[in-house]
Amino acid sequence: MSQFFRIHPENPQPRLIHQAALIVRNGGVIAYPTDSAYALGCHIGDKKALDRVRQIRRLDDKHNLTLVCRDLSDLGVYARVDNSSYRLLKSSTPGPFTFIFPASREVPRRLINPKRKTIGLRVPENEICQALLRELGEPLMSTTLILQGDEYPLTDPLEIRDLLEHQLDLVIDGGFCGLEPTTVVNFETGVPKITRQGRGVFETAEYTR
């Protein structure tokens, strides 16, 4: 049975944020709001929690996972980012973007795309998410909360609890945060290319499918 926290979207209650971080550190899987849609999250180093996330989403090991980071300093730790790419990122973070980069050695192998050796990274503009990341002191392993067969992510925290209360440890109700997923920008070749157009507008990249 999952816990259910109502957290203020602009002034997150420190006590609840602290409790949420403890749940993550203790191996919990959570549903939480971002600046584009609700997402599933777990501790970056917890294999069992990651397996549970994959089971909920019905994902194989080829699916790109995302590290949700506090700021660009985290991106520099977990990805190989050159100076020109870093300058482009500064103007688009925080925001509703997922950036694909070659992964650094700091990323656990189980989180890396096995063929491309890449990792997804994002810095969301959401007060609850940012407060949780500050409390954790490290990125959150994450993926959009969209169930197999659905066209759109889940958006209602009460519905999330009803559907997944036996599979999650915590649902954070932070209000409505939108239906659109992030815009995915791939920096794998050094030249940014948009591989999925979502909520974010990244004007300095080519669009490719």
C-alpha positions in Angstrom: 0.0 0.0 0.0 1.6 3.3 -1.1 1.8 6.4 1.0 0.2 9.6 -0.3 1.7 13.0 0.3 0.0 16.2 -0.7 2.9 18.7 -1.2 2.4 22.3 -2.0 3.6 23.0 -5.6 5.2 26.3 -4.8 6.2 26.0 -1.2 7.0 22.3 -0.6 6.7 21.2 3.1 10.2 20.3 4.3 8.9 17.5 6.6 7.2 15.8 3.7 10.2 16.3 1.4 12.5 14.8 4.0 10.2 11.8 4.4 10.0 11.3 0.6 13.8 11.3 0.4 14.0 8.7 3.1 11.6 6.5 1.1 13.8 6.8 -2.0 17.0 6.1 0.0 15.4 3.0 1.5 14.7 1.5 -1.9 11.3 2.9 -2.5 9.7 3.6 -5.9 7.8 6.9 -6.1 5.5 8.8 -8.4 6.2 12.5 -8.4 5.4 15.6 -10.4 7.9 17.3 -12.9 7.5 20.3 -15.2 6.1 18.2 -18.0 4.3 15.1 -16.6 4.3 12.8 -13.6 7.2 10.4 -13.4 8.4 7.3 -11.6 11.6 7.7 -9.6 14.0 5.6 -7.5 17.5 5.8 -6.1 20.3 5.9 -8.7 22.1 3.0 -7.1 19.3 0.6 -6.3 19.0 -2.3 -8.7 15.9 -3.8 -7.1 14.0 -0.5 -7.3 15.1 0.0 -10.9 13.8 -3.5 -11.7 10.4 -2.5 -10.2 10.3 0.6 -12.3 11.0 -1.4 -15.4 8.2 -3.9 -14.4 5.6 -1.1 -13.9 6.5 0.4 -17.2 7.1 -2.9 -19.0 10.5 -1.7 -20.2 13.4 -3.7 -21.5 17.1 -2.8 -21.0 17.2 -0.9 -24.4 14.9 1.8 -23.1 16.7 5.1 -22.4 16.5 5.9 -18.7 16.9 9.4 -17.3 18.8 10.9 -14.5 16.9 13.9 -13.0 19.5 16.4 -11.8 19.4 19.6 -9.7 21.5 21.7 -12.0 24.2 21.6 -14.7 26.9 20.6 -12.3 25.3 17.2 -12.0 25.1 16.8 -15.8 28.9 17.3 -15.9 29.4 14.5 -13.5 27.3 11.9 -15.3 27.8 12.8 -19.0 30.6 13.8 -21.3 29.6 17.4 -22.2 31.9 19.6 -24.3 32.0 23.4 -23.8 29.8 24.3 -26.8 27.1 21.9 -25.7 27.3 23.2 -22.1 26.6 26.7 -23.3 23.5 25.5 -25.2 22.3 23.7 -22.1 22.6 26.8 -19.9 19.9 28.7 -21.8 17.5 25.7 -21.6 17.8 24.6 -18.0 15.9 24.2 -15.9 13.1 23.2 -18.3 11.1 20.4 -19.9 14.0 18.8 -21.8 15.7 15.5 -21.8 19.2 15.6 -23.1 20.9 12.4 -24.4 24.7 12.3 -24.0 27.5 9.7 -23.9 27.5 8.5 -20.3 30.5 9.0 -18.0 32.0 6.3 -15.8 30.0 7.6 -12.9 26.8 6.2 -14.3 26.0 2.6 -13.2 26.1 0.3 -16.2 22.6 -0.9 -15.7 21.3 2.6 -16.4 23.2 3.0 -19.7 21.7 2.2 -23.1 23.6 -1.0 -23.8 24.2 -0.3 -27.5 24.8 3.4 -27.6 26.4 3.8 -24.1 24.2 6.9 -23.6 22.2 8.3 -20.7 19.3 10.7 -20.6 19.7 13.8 -18.3 17.3 16.5 -17.3 17.0 19.5 -15.0 13.2 20.1 -14.3 11.7 23.4 -13.4 9.4 22.1 -10.6 9.7 23.2 -7.0 8.7 19.8 -5.5 11.2 18.0 -7.7 14.0 20.5 -7.0 13.3 20.3 -3.2 13.5 16.5 -3.3 16.8 16.5 -5.3 18.3 19.0 -2.8 17.3 16.7 0.0 18.7 13.6 -1.7 21.9 15.4 -2.7 22.1 13.3 -5.9 20.2 12.6 -9.1 17.0 10.6 -9.2 16.6 7.7 -11.6 13.5 8.5 -13.5 11.1 7.7 -16.4 7.8 9.2 -17.4 4.8 7.6 -15.8 3.0 6.3 -18.9 1.7 2.7 -18.7 2.0 0.2 -21.5 -0.7 0.7 -24.1 -1.5 4.3 -23.0 -1.0 7.3 -25.3 -0.5 9.8 -22.6 1.1 9.9 -19.1 -1.0 9.6 -16.0 -1.8 13.0 -14.6 -4.2 12.5 -11.6 -2.4 11.5 -8.4 -5.5 9.9 -7.1 -5.8 7.7 -10.2 -2.1 6.9 -9.9 -2.6 5.7 -6.4 -5.7 3.6 -7.3 -3.9 2.0 -10.2 -0.5 1.4 -8.7 -0.9 1.5 -4.9 0.5 -2.0 -4.5 3.5 -1.3 -6.8 4.6 2.1 -5.4 5.9 3.1 -2.0 4.8 6.8 -2.4 2.6 9.0 -4.6 3.3 12.7 -4.3 0.3 14.9 -5.2 1.7 18.1 -6.5 -1.3 19.1 -8.6 -1.6 19.0 -12.4 1.7 19.3 -14.2 0.7 18.7 -17.8 0.3 16.0 -20.4 3.1 16.7 -22.7 6.4 14.8 -22.3 9.8 16.5 -22.4 11.4 17.4 -25.7 14.3 15.0 -26.3 17.5 16.5 -27.6 20.3 14.1 -28.6 23.9 15.4 -28.3 25.4 12.0 -29.0 27.3 13.2 -32.1 28.1 16.7 -30.7 25.4 18.3 -32.9 22.1 18.6 -31.1 19.2 16.9 -32.8 15.6 16.8 -31.6 14.4 13.2 -31.6 11.0 13.9 -29.9 9.2 17.3 -29.8 7.5 17.7 -26.6 6.7 20.7 -24.3 10.1 22.4 -24.5 11.2 24.5 -27.5 14.9 24.0 -28.3 15.5 26.3 -31.3 19.2 25.6 -31.9 18.8 21.9 -32.9 17.8 20.0 -36.0 14.7 17.8 -36.0 15.1 14.1 -36.8 13.1 11.0 -36.4 
